[in-house]
Amino acid sequence: MPPRLSVSFRSRWRDAAPDCPALPSPLPETAEEAAEETADDVSGAASAPAAAASIAPAERLRPRRPWRRLLYIQQDYPDDYVDDTFLRELQKNANVRMYDYSTVVLQTTVVTQHLSSIMVFIAVFINLYCGAMTGSTLLWCSSAATVLGFGAWDMLRLVQQTPVQRTARLGLIKGAVLFALLLFGLSPILRTLTEDTSSDTIWAMTVIFFCVNLAFHDYSTGNLTNIRFPGSVSLNAAVLASVLLASQLDSNLSVFAFLSFALQWFALFPIFRRHLKRVSSAASVATTVALALVAAALFMHISRAVAMLHVLGALFITFGCPLWLIWVQRYKNELHGPWDEARPIVHRYFH
């Protein structure tokens, strides 16, 4: 059995050779030896905070590394820390476009034009529904207006020195004739389409579809050849509203004339207005005034209150809304800085 070492000898061994491995400490045999070992452990634990306190000031005197805006490294700063240069990159209203009143007024004429065109269309239906206008009169007038519109279109293209493609024009005329024959054959079906539906439901759905047409209309001037989204939604809503209104007429000729006028008014006329605005702003303004006056004149003998509301609404949209926009723009406060997320630059290549 190996000889036992006393507690004082083990303490002197640790003090003399701190780097040497600790000797195995056998279990105490008596209560006096256990009490002595407990006293040594307590004294050692009490001296540890004093040693840590002596090292802490030295660590505090060590200069901290500069803060870097990196999340994947451990730094001597709290997570919400920012340095003094954080607000130097602040940009206020960097991408805000300041509007001019006359420019905004010219841009709002397209909204007034479309609103006036809807009012003219509704006035034509009311006159046709009440018998103040016949289907043949509407058919001849709309056909003549379409021919005049195509003539004006060709003149505008000649002014822009754009060649007129005769093959495309012949294909368009052929398609229009075939579509007119198909529409004439479907007129009896469309006239009786909503016989079992109440008139109140028809009027309410018509108002909803015209609101959709007004909201999703393509007010830009870049699309001159086809109808794209969301303009297609606007055109479909106008066609649905026209079909619902045509089902309330009493003759097949009136249904055919009204639907033909609807397609010319909501499909072809907006493209002509966009092309006219691109060519001449003065001509576009003249078209806006003419449509507003025609809508007011047609509603004057139907309802003077509606005619006055349309005039006031057109004036507010054309002159009041731009002034309102410019006045509200002073309160715009758009901030950009280093807290914004990075925006990747995506290069698109078209072959």
C-alpha positions in Angstrom: 0.0 0.0 0.0 1.6 3.3 -1.0 2.4 5.9 1.7 -0.2 8.6 2.3 0.7 12.3 1.6 -0.4 14.9 4.0 -2.4 18.0 3.0 0.4 20.4 3.7 2.8 18.3 1.5 0.3 18.4 -1.4 -0.1 22.2 -1.0 3.6 22.7 -1.1 3.8 20.4 -4.2 1.3 22.5 -6.1 3.0 25.8 -5.1 6.5 24.5 -6.1 5.5 22.9 -9.4 2.4 24.5 -10.7 3.0 23.1 -14.2 3.3 19.5 -13.1 0.4 17.2 -13.1 -1.6 17.1 -9.9 -0.9 14.1 -7.7 -3.8 11.8 -7.0 -5.7 12.8 -3.9 -6.8 9.8 -1.9 -9.9 9.8 0.1 -9.5 11.2 3.6 -9.5 8.7 6.3 -10.4 10.9 9.2 -12.8 13.8 9.8 -9.8 16.1 10.6 -8.2 15.5 7.2 -11.6 16.1 5.4 -12.0 19.4 7.2 -8.5 20.5 6.3 -9.1 19.7 2.6 -12.4 21.6 2.6 -10.7 24.7 4.1 -8.0 24.6 1.3 -10.7 24.4 -1.4 -12.6 27.4 0.1 -9.5 29.5 0.3 -8.6 28.7 -3.3 -12.1 29.6 -4.5 -12.1 32.9 -2.6 -8.8 33.9 -4.2 -10.2 33.3 -7.8 -12.3 36.6 -8.0 -9.4 38.6 -6.8 -7.2 37.2 -9.6 -10.0 37.9 -12.2 -10.4 41.4 -10.9 -6.7 42.0 -11.3 -6.9 40.8 -15.0 -10.1 42.7 -16.0 -8.6 46.2 -16.0 -5.9 45.1 -18.4 -8.4 43.7 -20.8 -10.5 46.9 -20.6 -7.5 49.0 -21.5 -7.0 47.0 -24.7 -8.3 49.1 -27.7 -11.3 47.6 -29.5 -11.1 46.9 -33.2 -13.0 49.2 -35.5 -16.6 48.3 -36.1 -17.4 46.7 -39.5 -20.8 46.3 -41.1 -20.5 42.5 -41.3 -22.9 40.0 -39.7 -20.8 36.9 -40.0 -17.9 37.9 -37.7 -17.8 38.2 -33.9 -17.3 41.9 -32.8 -16.9 43.7 -29.5 -20.1 45.6 -30.1 -23.8 45.0 -29.5 -26.0 43.7 -32.4 -27.8 47.1 -32.8 -24.6 49.2 -32.9 -24.0 51.7 -35.7 -21.1 54.0 -36.1 -21.0 57.8 -36.8 -20.9 57.2 -40.5 -24.2 55.4 -40.7 -26.3 58.5 -41.7 -23.7 59.9 -44.1 -25.2 57.8 -46.9 -28.8 59.0 -46.2 -30.6 60.1 -49.3 -33.9 61.9 -49.1 -36.3 61.9 -52.1 -33.6 60.7 -54.4 -36.0 59.0 -56.9 -38.9 61.4 -56.6 -40.0 63.0 -59.8 -41.3 66.6 -59.5 -44.3 67.2 -61.7 -45.3 70.3 -63.6 -48.9 71.4 -63.6 -49.3 71.9 -67.3 -47.7 68.5 -68.0 -50.0 66.7 -65.5 -53.0 68.4 -67.0 -52.1 67.1 -70.5 -51.6 63.6 -69.1 -55.1 63.6 -67.4 -56.9 64.3 -70.7 -56.8 60.6 -71.5 -58.8 59.8 -68.4 -61.3 62.5 -69.3 -61.6 61.2 -72.8 -62.4 57.7 -71.7 -64.9 58.8 -69.1 -66.6 61.0 -71.7 -66.6 58.1 -74.2 -68.4 55.9 -71.6 -71.0 58.6 -71.1 -71.6 59.0 -74.8 -72.0 55.2 -75.1 -74.6 55.2 -72.3 -76.5 58.1 -73.8 -76.6 56.3 -77.2 -78.1 53.2 -75.5 -80.7 55.3 -73.7 -81.8 57.0 -76.9 -81.9 53.6 -78.6 -83.8 52.0 -75.7 -86.4 54.8 -75.6 -86.9 54.9 -79.3 -85.4 58.3 -79.9 -82.9 56.6 -82.3 -83.3 53.7 -84.6 -80.9 50.8 -85.2 -80.4 51.7 -88.8 -79.5 55.3 -88.0 -76.9 54.1 -85.4 -75.5 51.5 -87.9 -75.0 54.1 -90.7 -73.6 56.7 -88.4 -71.1 54.3 -86.7 -70.0 52.9 -90.1 -69.4 56.4 -91.5 -67.4 57.3 -88.4 -65.3 54.2 -88.8 -64.5 55.0 -92.4 -63.6 58.6 -91.5 -61.4 57.3 -88.6 -59.5 55.0 -91.0 -59.0 57.9 -93.4 -57.7 60.1 -90.6 -55.4 57.2 -89.5 -53.9 57.0 -92.9 -53.4 60.8 -93.0 -51.6 60.7 -89.7 -49.3 57.9 -90.9 -48.5 59.9 -94.0 -47.6 62.9 -91.8 -45.2 60.6 -89.9 -43.9 59.2 -93.2 -44.9 55.7 -92.3 -45.8 53.5 -95.2 -49.3 52.1 -95.3 -49.4 48.3 -95.8 -52.2 47.5 -98.3 -52.1 43.8 -97.5 -52.7 44.4 -93.8 -55.5 46.8 -94.7 -57.2 44.2 -96.9 -56.9 41.6 -94.2 -58.4 43.9 -91.7 -61.4 44.7 -94.0 -61.9 41.0 -94.6 -61.9 40.2 -90.9 -64.3 43.0 -90.2 -66.8 41.8 -92.8 -66.6 38.2 -91.4 -67.0 39.4 -87.9 -70.0 41.6 -88.9 -71.7 38.6 -90.5 -71.1 36.4 -87.5 -72.5 39.1 -85.2 -75.5 39.6 -87.3 -76.3 35.9 -87.1 -75.9 35.9 -83.3 -78.1 38.9 -82.8 -81.3 36.9 -82.1 -79.5 34.8 -79.5 -78.0 37.8 -77.8 -81.3 39.6 -77.8 -83.0 36.9 -75.7 -79.9 36.1 -73.6 -81.2 37.6 -70.4 -85.0 37.2 -70.7 -85.2 35.5 -67.3 -83.0 38.1 -65.5 -84.6 41.1 -63.9 -83.8 44.6 -65.2 -82.4 45.8 -61.9 -79.7 43.1 -62.0 -78.8 44.0 -65.6 -78.4 47.7 -64.7 -76.3 46.9 -61.6 -74.0 44.5 -63.5 -73.6 47.0 -66.3 -72.5 49.7 -63.8 -70.0 47.3 -62.3 -68.5 46.3 -65.7 -68.2 49.9 -66.8 -66.3 50.7 -63.5 -64.0 47.8 -64.3 -63.5 49.1 -67.8 -62.7 52.6 -66.5 -60.2 51.2 -63.9 -58.3 48.8 -66.1 -58.2 50.9 -69.3 -54.8 51.2 -71.0 -54.1 55.0 -70.6 -50.6 54.8 -72.0 -49.7 56.0 -75.5 -47.2 53.2 -76.4 -49.6 50.5 -77.5 -50.9 51.2 -81.0 -51.1 47.8 -82.6 -52.7 45.3 -80.2 -54.6 45.0 -76.9 -52.5 43.8 -73.9 -53.1 43.3 -70.2 -54.7 45.1 -68.4 -56.3 46.7 -71.5 -57.8 43.3 -72.4 -59.6 43.2 -69.0 -61.1 46.6 -69.8 -62.2 45.6 -73.3 -63.8 42.4 -72.0 -65.7 44.3 -69.3 -67.0 46.8 -71.9 -68.1 43.9 -74.2 -69.9 42.2 -71.4 -71.7 45.4 -70.4 -72.6 46.0 -74.1 -74.1 42.5 -74.4 -76.1 43.0 -71.2 -77.5 46.3 -72.5 -78.1 44.9 -76.0 -80.3 42.1 -74.5 -82.7 44.8 -73.3 -83.4 46.0 -76.9 -86.5 44.9 -78.8 -85.2 44.2 -82.4 -82.4 42.2 -83.9 -81.2 45.1 -86.0 -80.9 47.3 -82.9 -78.9 44.6 -81.2 -76.6 44.2 -84.2 -76.1 48.0 -84.6 -75.5 48.5 -80.9 -72.9 45.7 -80.6 -71.1 46.9 -83.8 -71.0 50.4 -82.3 -69.7 49.0 -79.0 -66.8 47.2 -80.7 -65.9 50.2 -82.7 -66.1 52.5 -79.7 -64.2 50.4 -77.2 -61.7 48.5 -79.4 -60.8 50.8 -82.3 -61.5 54.3 -81.0 -59.0 54.1 -78.0 -56.2 53.0 -80.3 -56.9 56.0 -82.5 -57.0 58.4 -79.5 -53.6 57.1 -78.4 -52.1 57.5 -81.8 -53.6 61.1 -82.0 -52.1 62.0 -78.7 -48.6 60.8 -79.8 -48.8 62.8 -83.0 -50.3 66.1 -81.7 -51.1 67.1 -78.1 -53.3 70.0 -79.4 -55.4 67.5 -81.3 -55.7 65.3 -78.3 -56.9 68.2 -76.2 -59.5 69.1 -78.9 -60.7 65.6 -78.9 -61.1 65.7 -75.1 -63.2 68.9 -75.3 -65.3 67.6 -78.1 -66.1 64.3 -76.3 -67.0 66.1 -73.1 -69.3 68.5 -74.9 -71.0 65.7 -76.9 -71.6 63.7 -73.7 -73.1 66.7 -72.0 -75.3 67.6 -75.0 -76.6 64.0 -75.3 -77.5 63.9 -71.6 -79.0 67.3 -71.5 -82.4 66.2 -72.6 -82.1 62.9 -70.7 -81.0 64.3 -67.3 -79.6 67.8 -66.8 -78.3 66.8 -63.4 -76.2 64.0 -64.9 -75.0 66.3 -67.6 -73.8 68.9 -65.0 -72.2 66.2 -62.9 -70.3 65.0 -65.9 -69.0 68.5 -66.7 -68.0 69.1 -63.1 -66.3 65.7 -62.9 -64.4 66.3 -66.1 -63.2 69.7 -64.9 -62.2 68.3 -61.6 -60.2 65.4 -63.1 -58.5 67.6 -65.7 -57.7 70.6 -63.6 -58.4 69.8 -59.9 -56.6 66.4 -59.6 -53.2 67.7 -61.0 -53.3 70.6 -58.6 -54.1 68.2 -55.8 -51.2 65.9 -56.8 -48.7 68.8 -56.8 -49.9 70.1 -53.5 -49.6 66.6 -51.8 -46.2 66.0 -53.3 -44.6 68.4 -50.9 -45.3 66.0 -48.1 -43.5 63.1 -49.8 -40.6 61.9 -47.7 -38.7 58.9 -49.3 -35.6 57.8 -47.5 -32.8 55.7 -48.8 -29.7 54.6 -47.0 -27.4 51.7 -46.0 -30.3 49.9 -44.4 -31.9 49.2 -47.7 -31.7 45.7 -49.1 -29.4 45.2 -52.1 -31.1 45.1 -55.5 -29.5 42.7 -57.9 -28.9 43.8 -61.5 -30.4 41.3 -63.8 -29.3 41.4 -67.4 -31.8 40.2 -69.9 -30.7 39.1 -73.3 -33.2 38.8 -76.1 -32.3 36.8 -79.1 
